[in-house]
Amino acid sequence: MMSDKQRNSLQGQIVEAVAQRSPWEIRQTRWYELRHHGLRRTNKPWPKAADLHWPLIDTAIEKLKPLFLQQALGMDVVASFVPMRQQLNAYTKVAEDWFNYKIRDKTNFTDEVLSWVDYTLMSGRGVIKCFWNPGDKRVGFEAIDPMYFIVPAYTVDLQDADWAVHVMPMSVGAYKRMAGQFGWKSDSKTIEKIRGNPQQDDNVPGAATEDDAKQLREGITYTSNTDGVIVWEVYKKRDDGVWEVYLYSPAAVDMDLRDPMELPYDHGQCPFVDFPYEIKDKGWFSPRGVCEILAPFELSMTSMWNHKHDAMTLYNRPLFRAERELPNSINLRFSPGQILPYGVAPVQMPQPPVSFDQELNQTRAVAENRIGSPDYAMGSAMGGGSDRRTATEIQSINAQAMQSGDLRARLFRMALGKMYRQAWGLYVQYDSKSLRYRFAEDSLDADPVALHDQYELEPKGGMDMVSRQMMVQQAINRKQLFQNSPWVDQVELDKSIMELDDPSLIKKLIRDPGQKQQDELEDETKTIPTLLIGIPVPAKPGQNFAGRIGVLMQYLNGAIQQGQQFSPASKNAFMVRIDSLLQGYEQVATNEARKLRAEIQKFLTSSGLLQQQQPQMPMPPAGPEPQMAQPPVQ
């Protein structure tokens, strides 16, 4: 563990990193204000003039969120498992379903993933914490505001950072609850020492000198709220790659709120995963968010919108001029039918030099193309025409948008995969004995053999996650293209459509091909009593003809060996049923069916079941498609 000298050195590095990121903090504050409230007009042309805010940034963020939510939660399971050792496919499927149940139903992942994405779109980089909660005995997730996560300014890969700090501002009451759950110090002396202080005296670090005062950051290193507490969870990487964890308050650096420890997780990684909105030059603060990219466009549109309303105010409430001085002009009232005094006439306002609506639409179109989220209705307004977009034009725009969305999806899937691997490692380490899980409407027990750490995990699904409707259409087109291919698993094609429509339907509707075949064979055995009493049963299209013929021939062979006698009506019913199945089989596999017909003819003749007085089983003439046999009239 660190010595006092090493701790002071680390504290100095943290404070220096906070100071170095001050320009970034200022920008983030501006972007937050711009998105949520807008930057108000500083100089209005007259009192109560328009002061509007065009929500371009907030609209763009809300349009982009479904893209990432679809990546995380849009499939039947959250992650695909690839075993790195030899094992049955059934074990891999169990691991996928067990992990999917834990993530969806037993964690707060669904709530936190939206905040994680929102922080990324706002600030350019979002951070989520993946940890084991010993109180609830489950994996926990916490989306962290980038303002409350500190790393060295030179950090490129989070797992390669020298240290990382999770800043946790909370109330005193929240701290006491956390202390009771995680074993932190919570005596009155400790609380009094770390709680906020509104006075800058000797008890407040950094109040003594002007240089120290520059190190204060409200909510980061200090709080003036007497009911507030700032807690730092500091992760420091040793030379051997092991992470050490320290918990203290910046108000009392020398007092540990929990005993220092090595990170107990077997995966050996810092329990944070970052998601950058874009990748360009190196650096932690390099990625830009939607706010920074669209800020100039929103400011332009807001200014233009306000000027449009200013013009509307002037045009709807015109000015008047008088050729001579009017006494008591303040008493004049203008109403319909009013006769104006002599020499009073309205001022004719000139037309604006530009079309406000056209300029707004053009700016909006450029902004939306800038982030790869085009609005198809903007093209005609931007070009000044009234023609609708053609199908070819929309397909071209769609292709460009999909490329941009694919890049964002790949970045998010990379981060999502890292987080899933950390979560799986925690479940294998701490919760591998809890085998009960739910799949669709069934409650099952996982086989412990399937729960091990030799898997490669990646988010489930493909990359083209622009919209669910587009994905469904692609899956349907794929089904139509490969529906007759003998090398493509038809069941998996059907599943790929259903998991996009409603994943719960897979368990209800998809049946294993082997089980379906077994069900058909059992169904054929139920026709035998009907045939024995002499009632013919015609074949139906789409049945397993070869399997059903095998069931009948096996029964007849066994009956003959036991000396069973058949009535003429039952013999006729069996012959008609077999002939009907053979004709149906010929529609699927002609050569195999005719070969099987010859073998059956030979068997029935040698066994005496096919006599001259019974209907023969002639070979049908070669033709395009033989018809299904009809039962003879009794």
Disulfide bonds with the S-S distance in Angstrom:
none
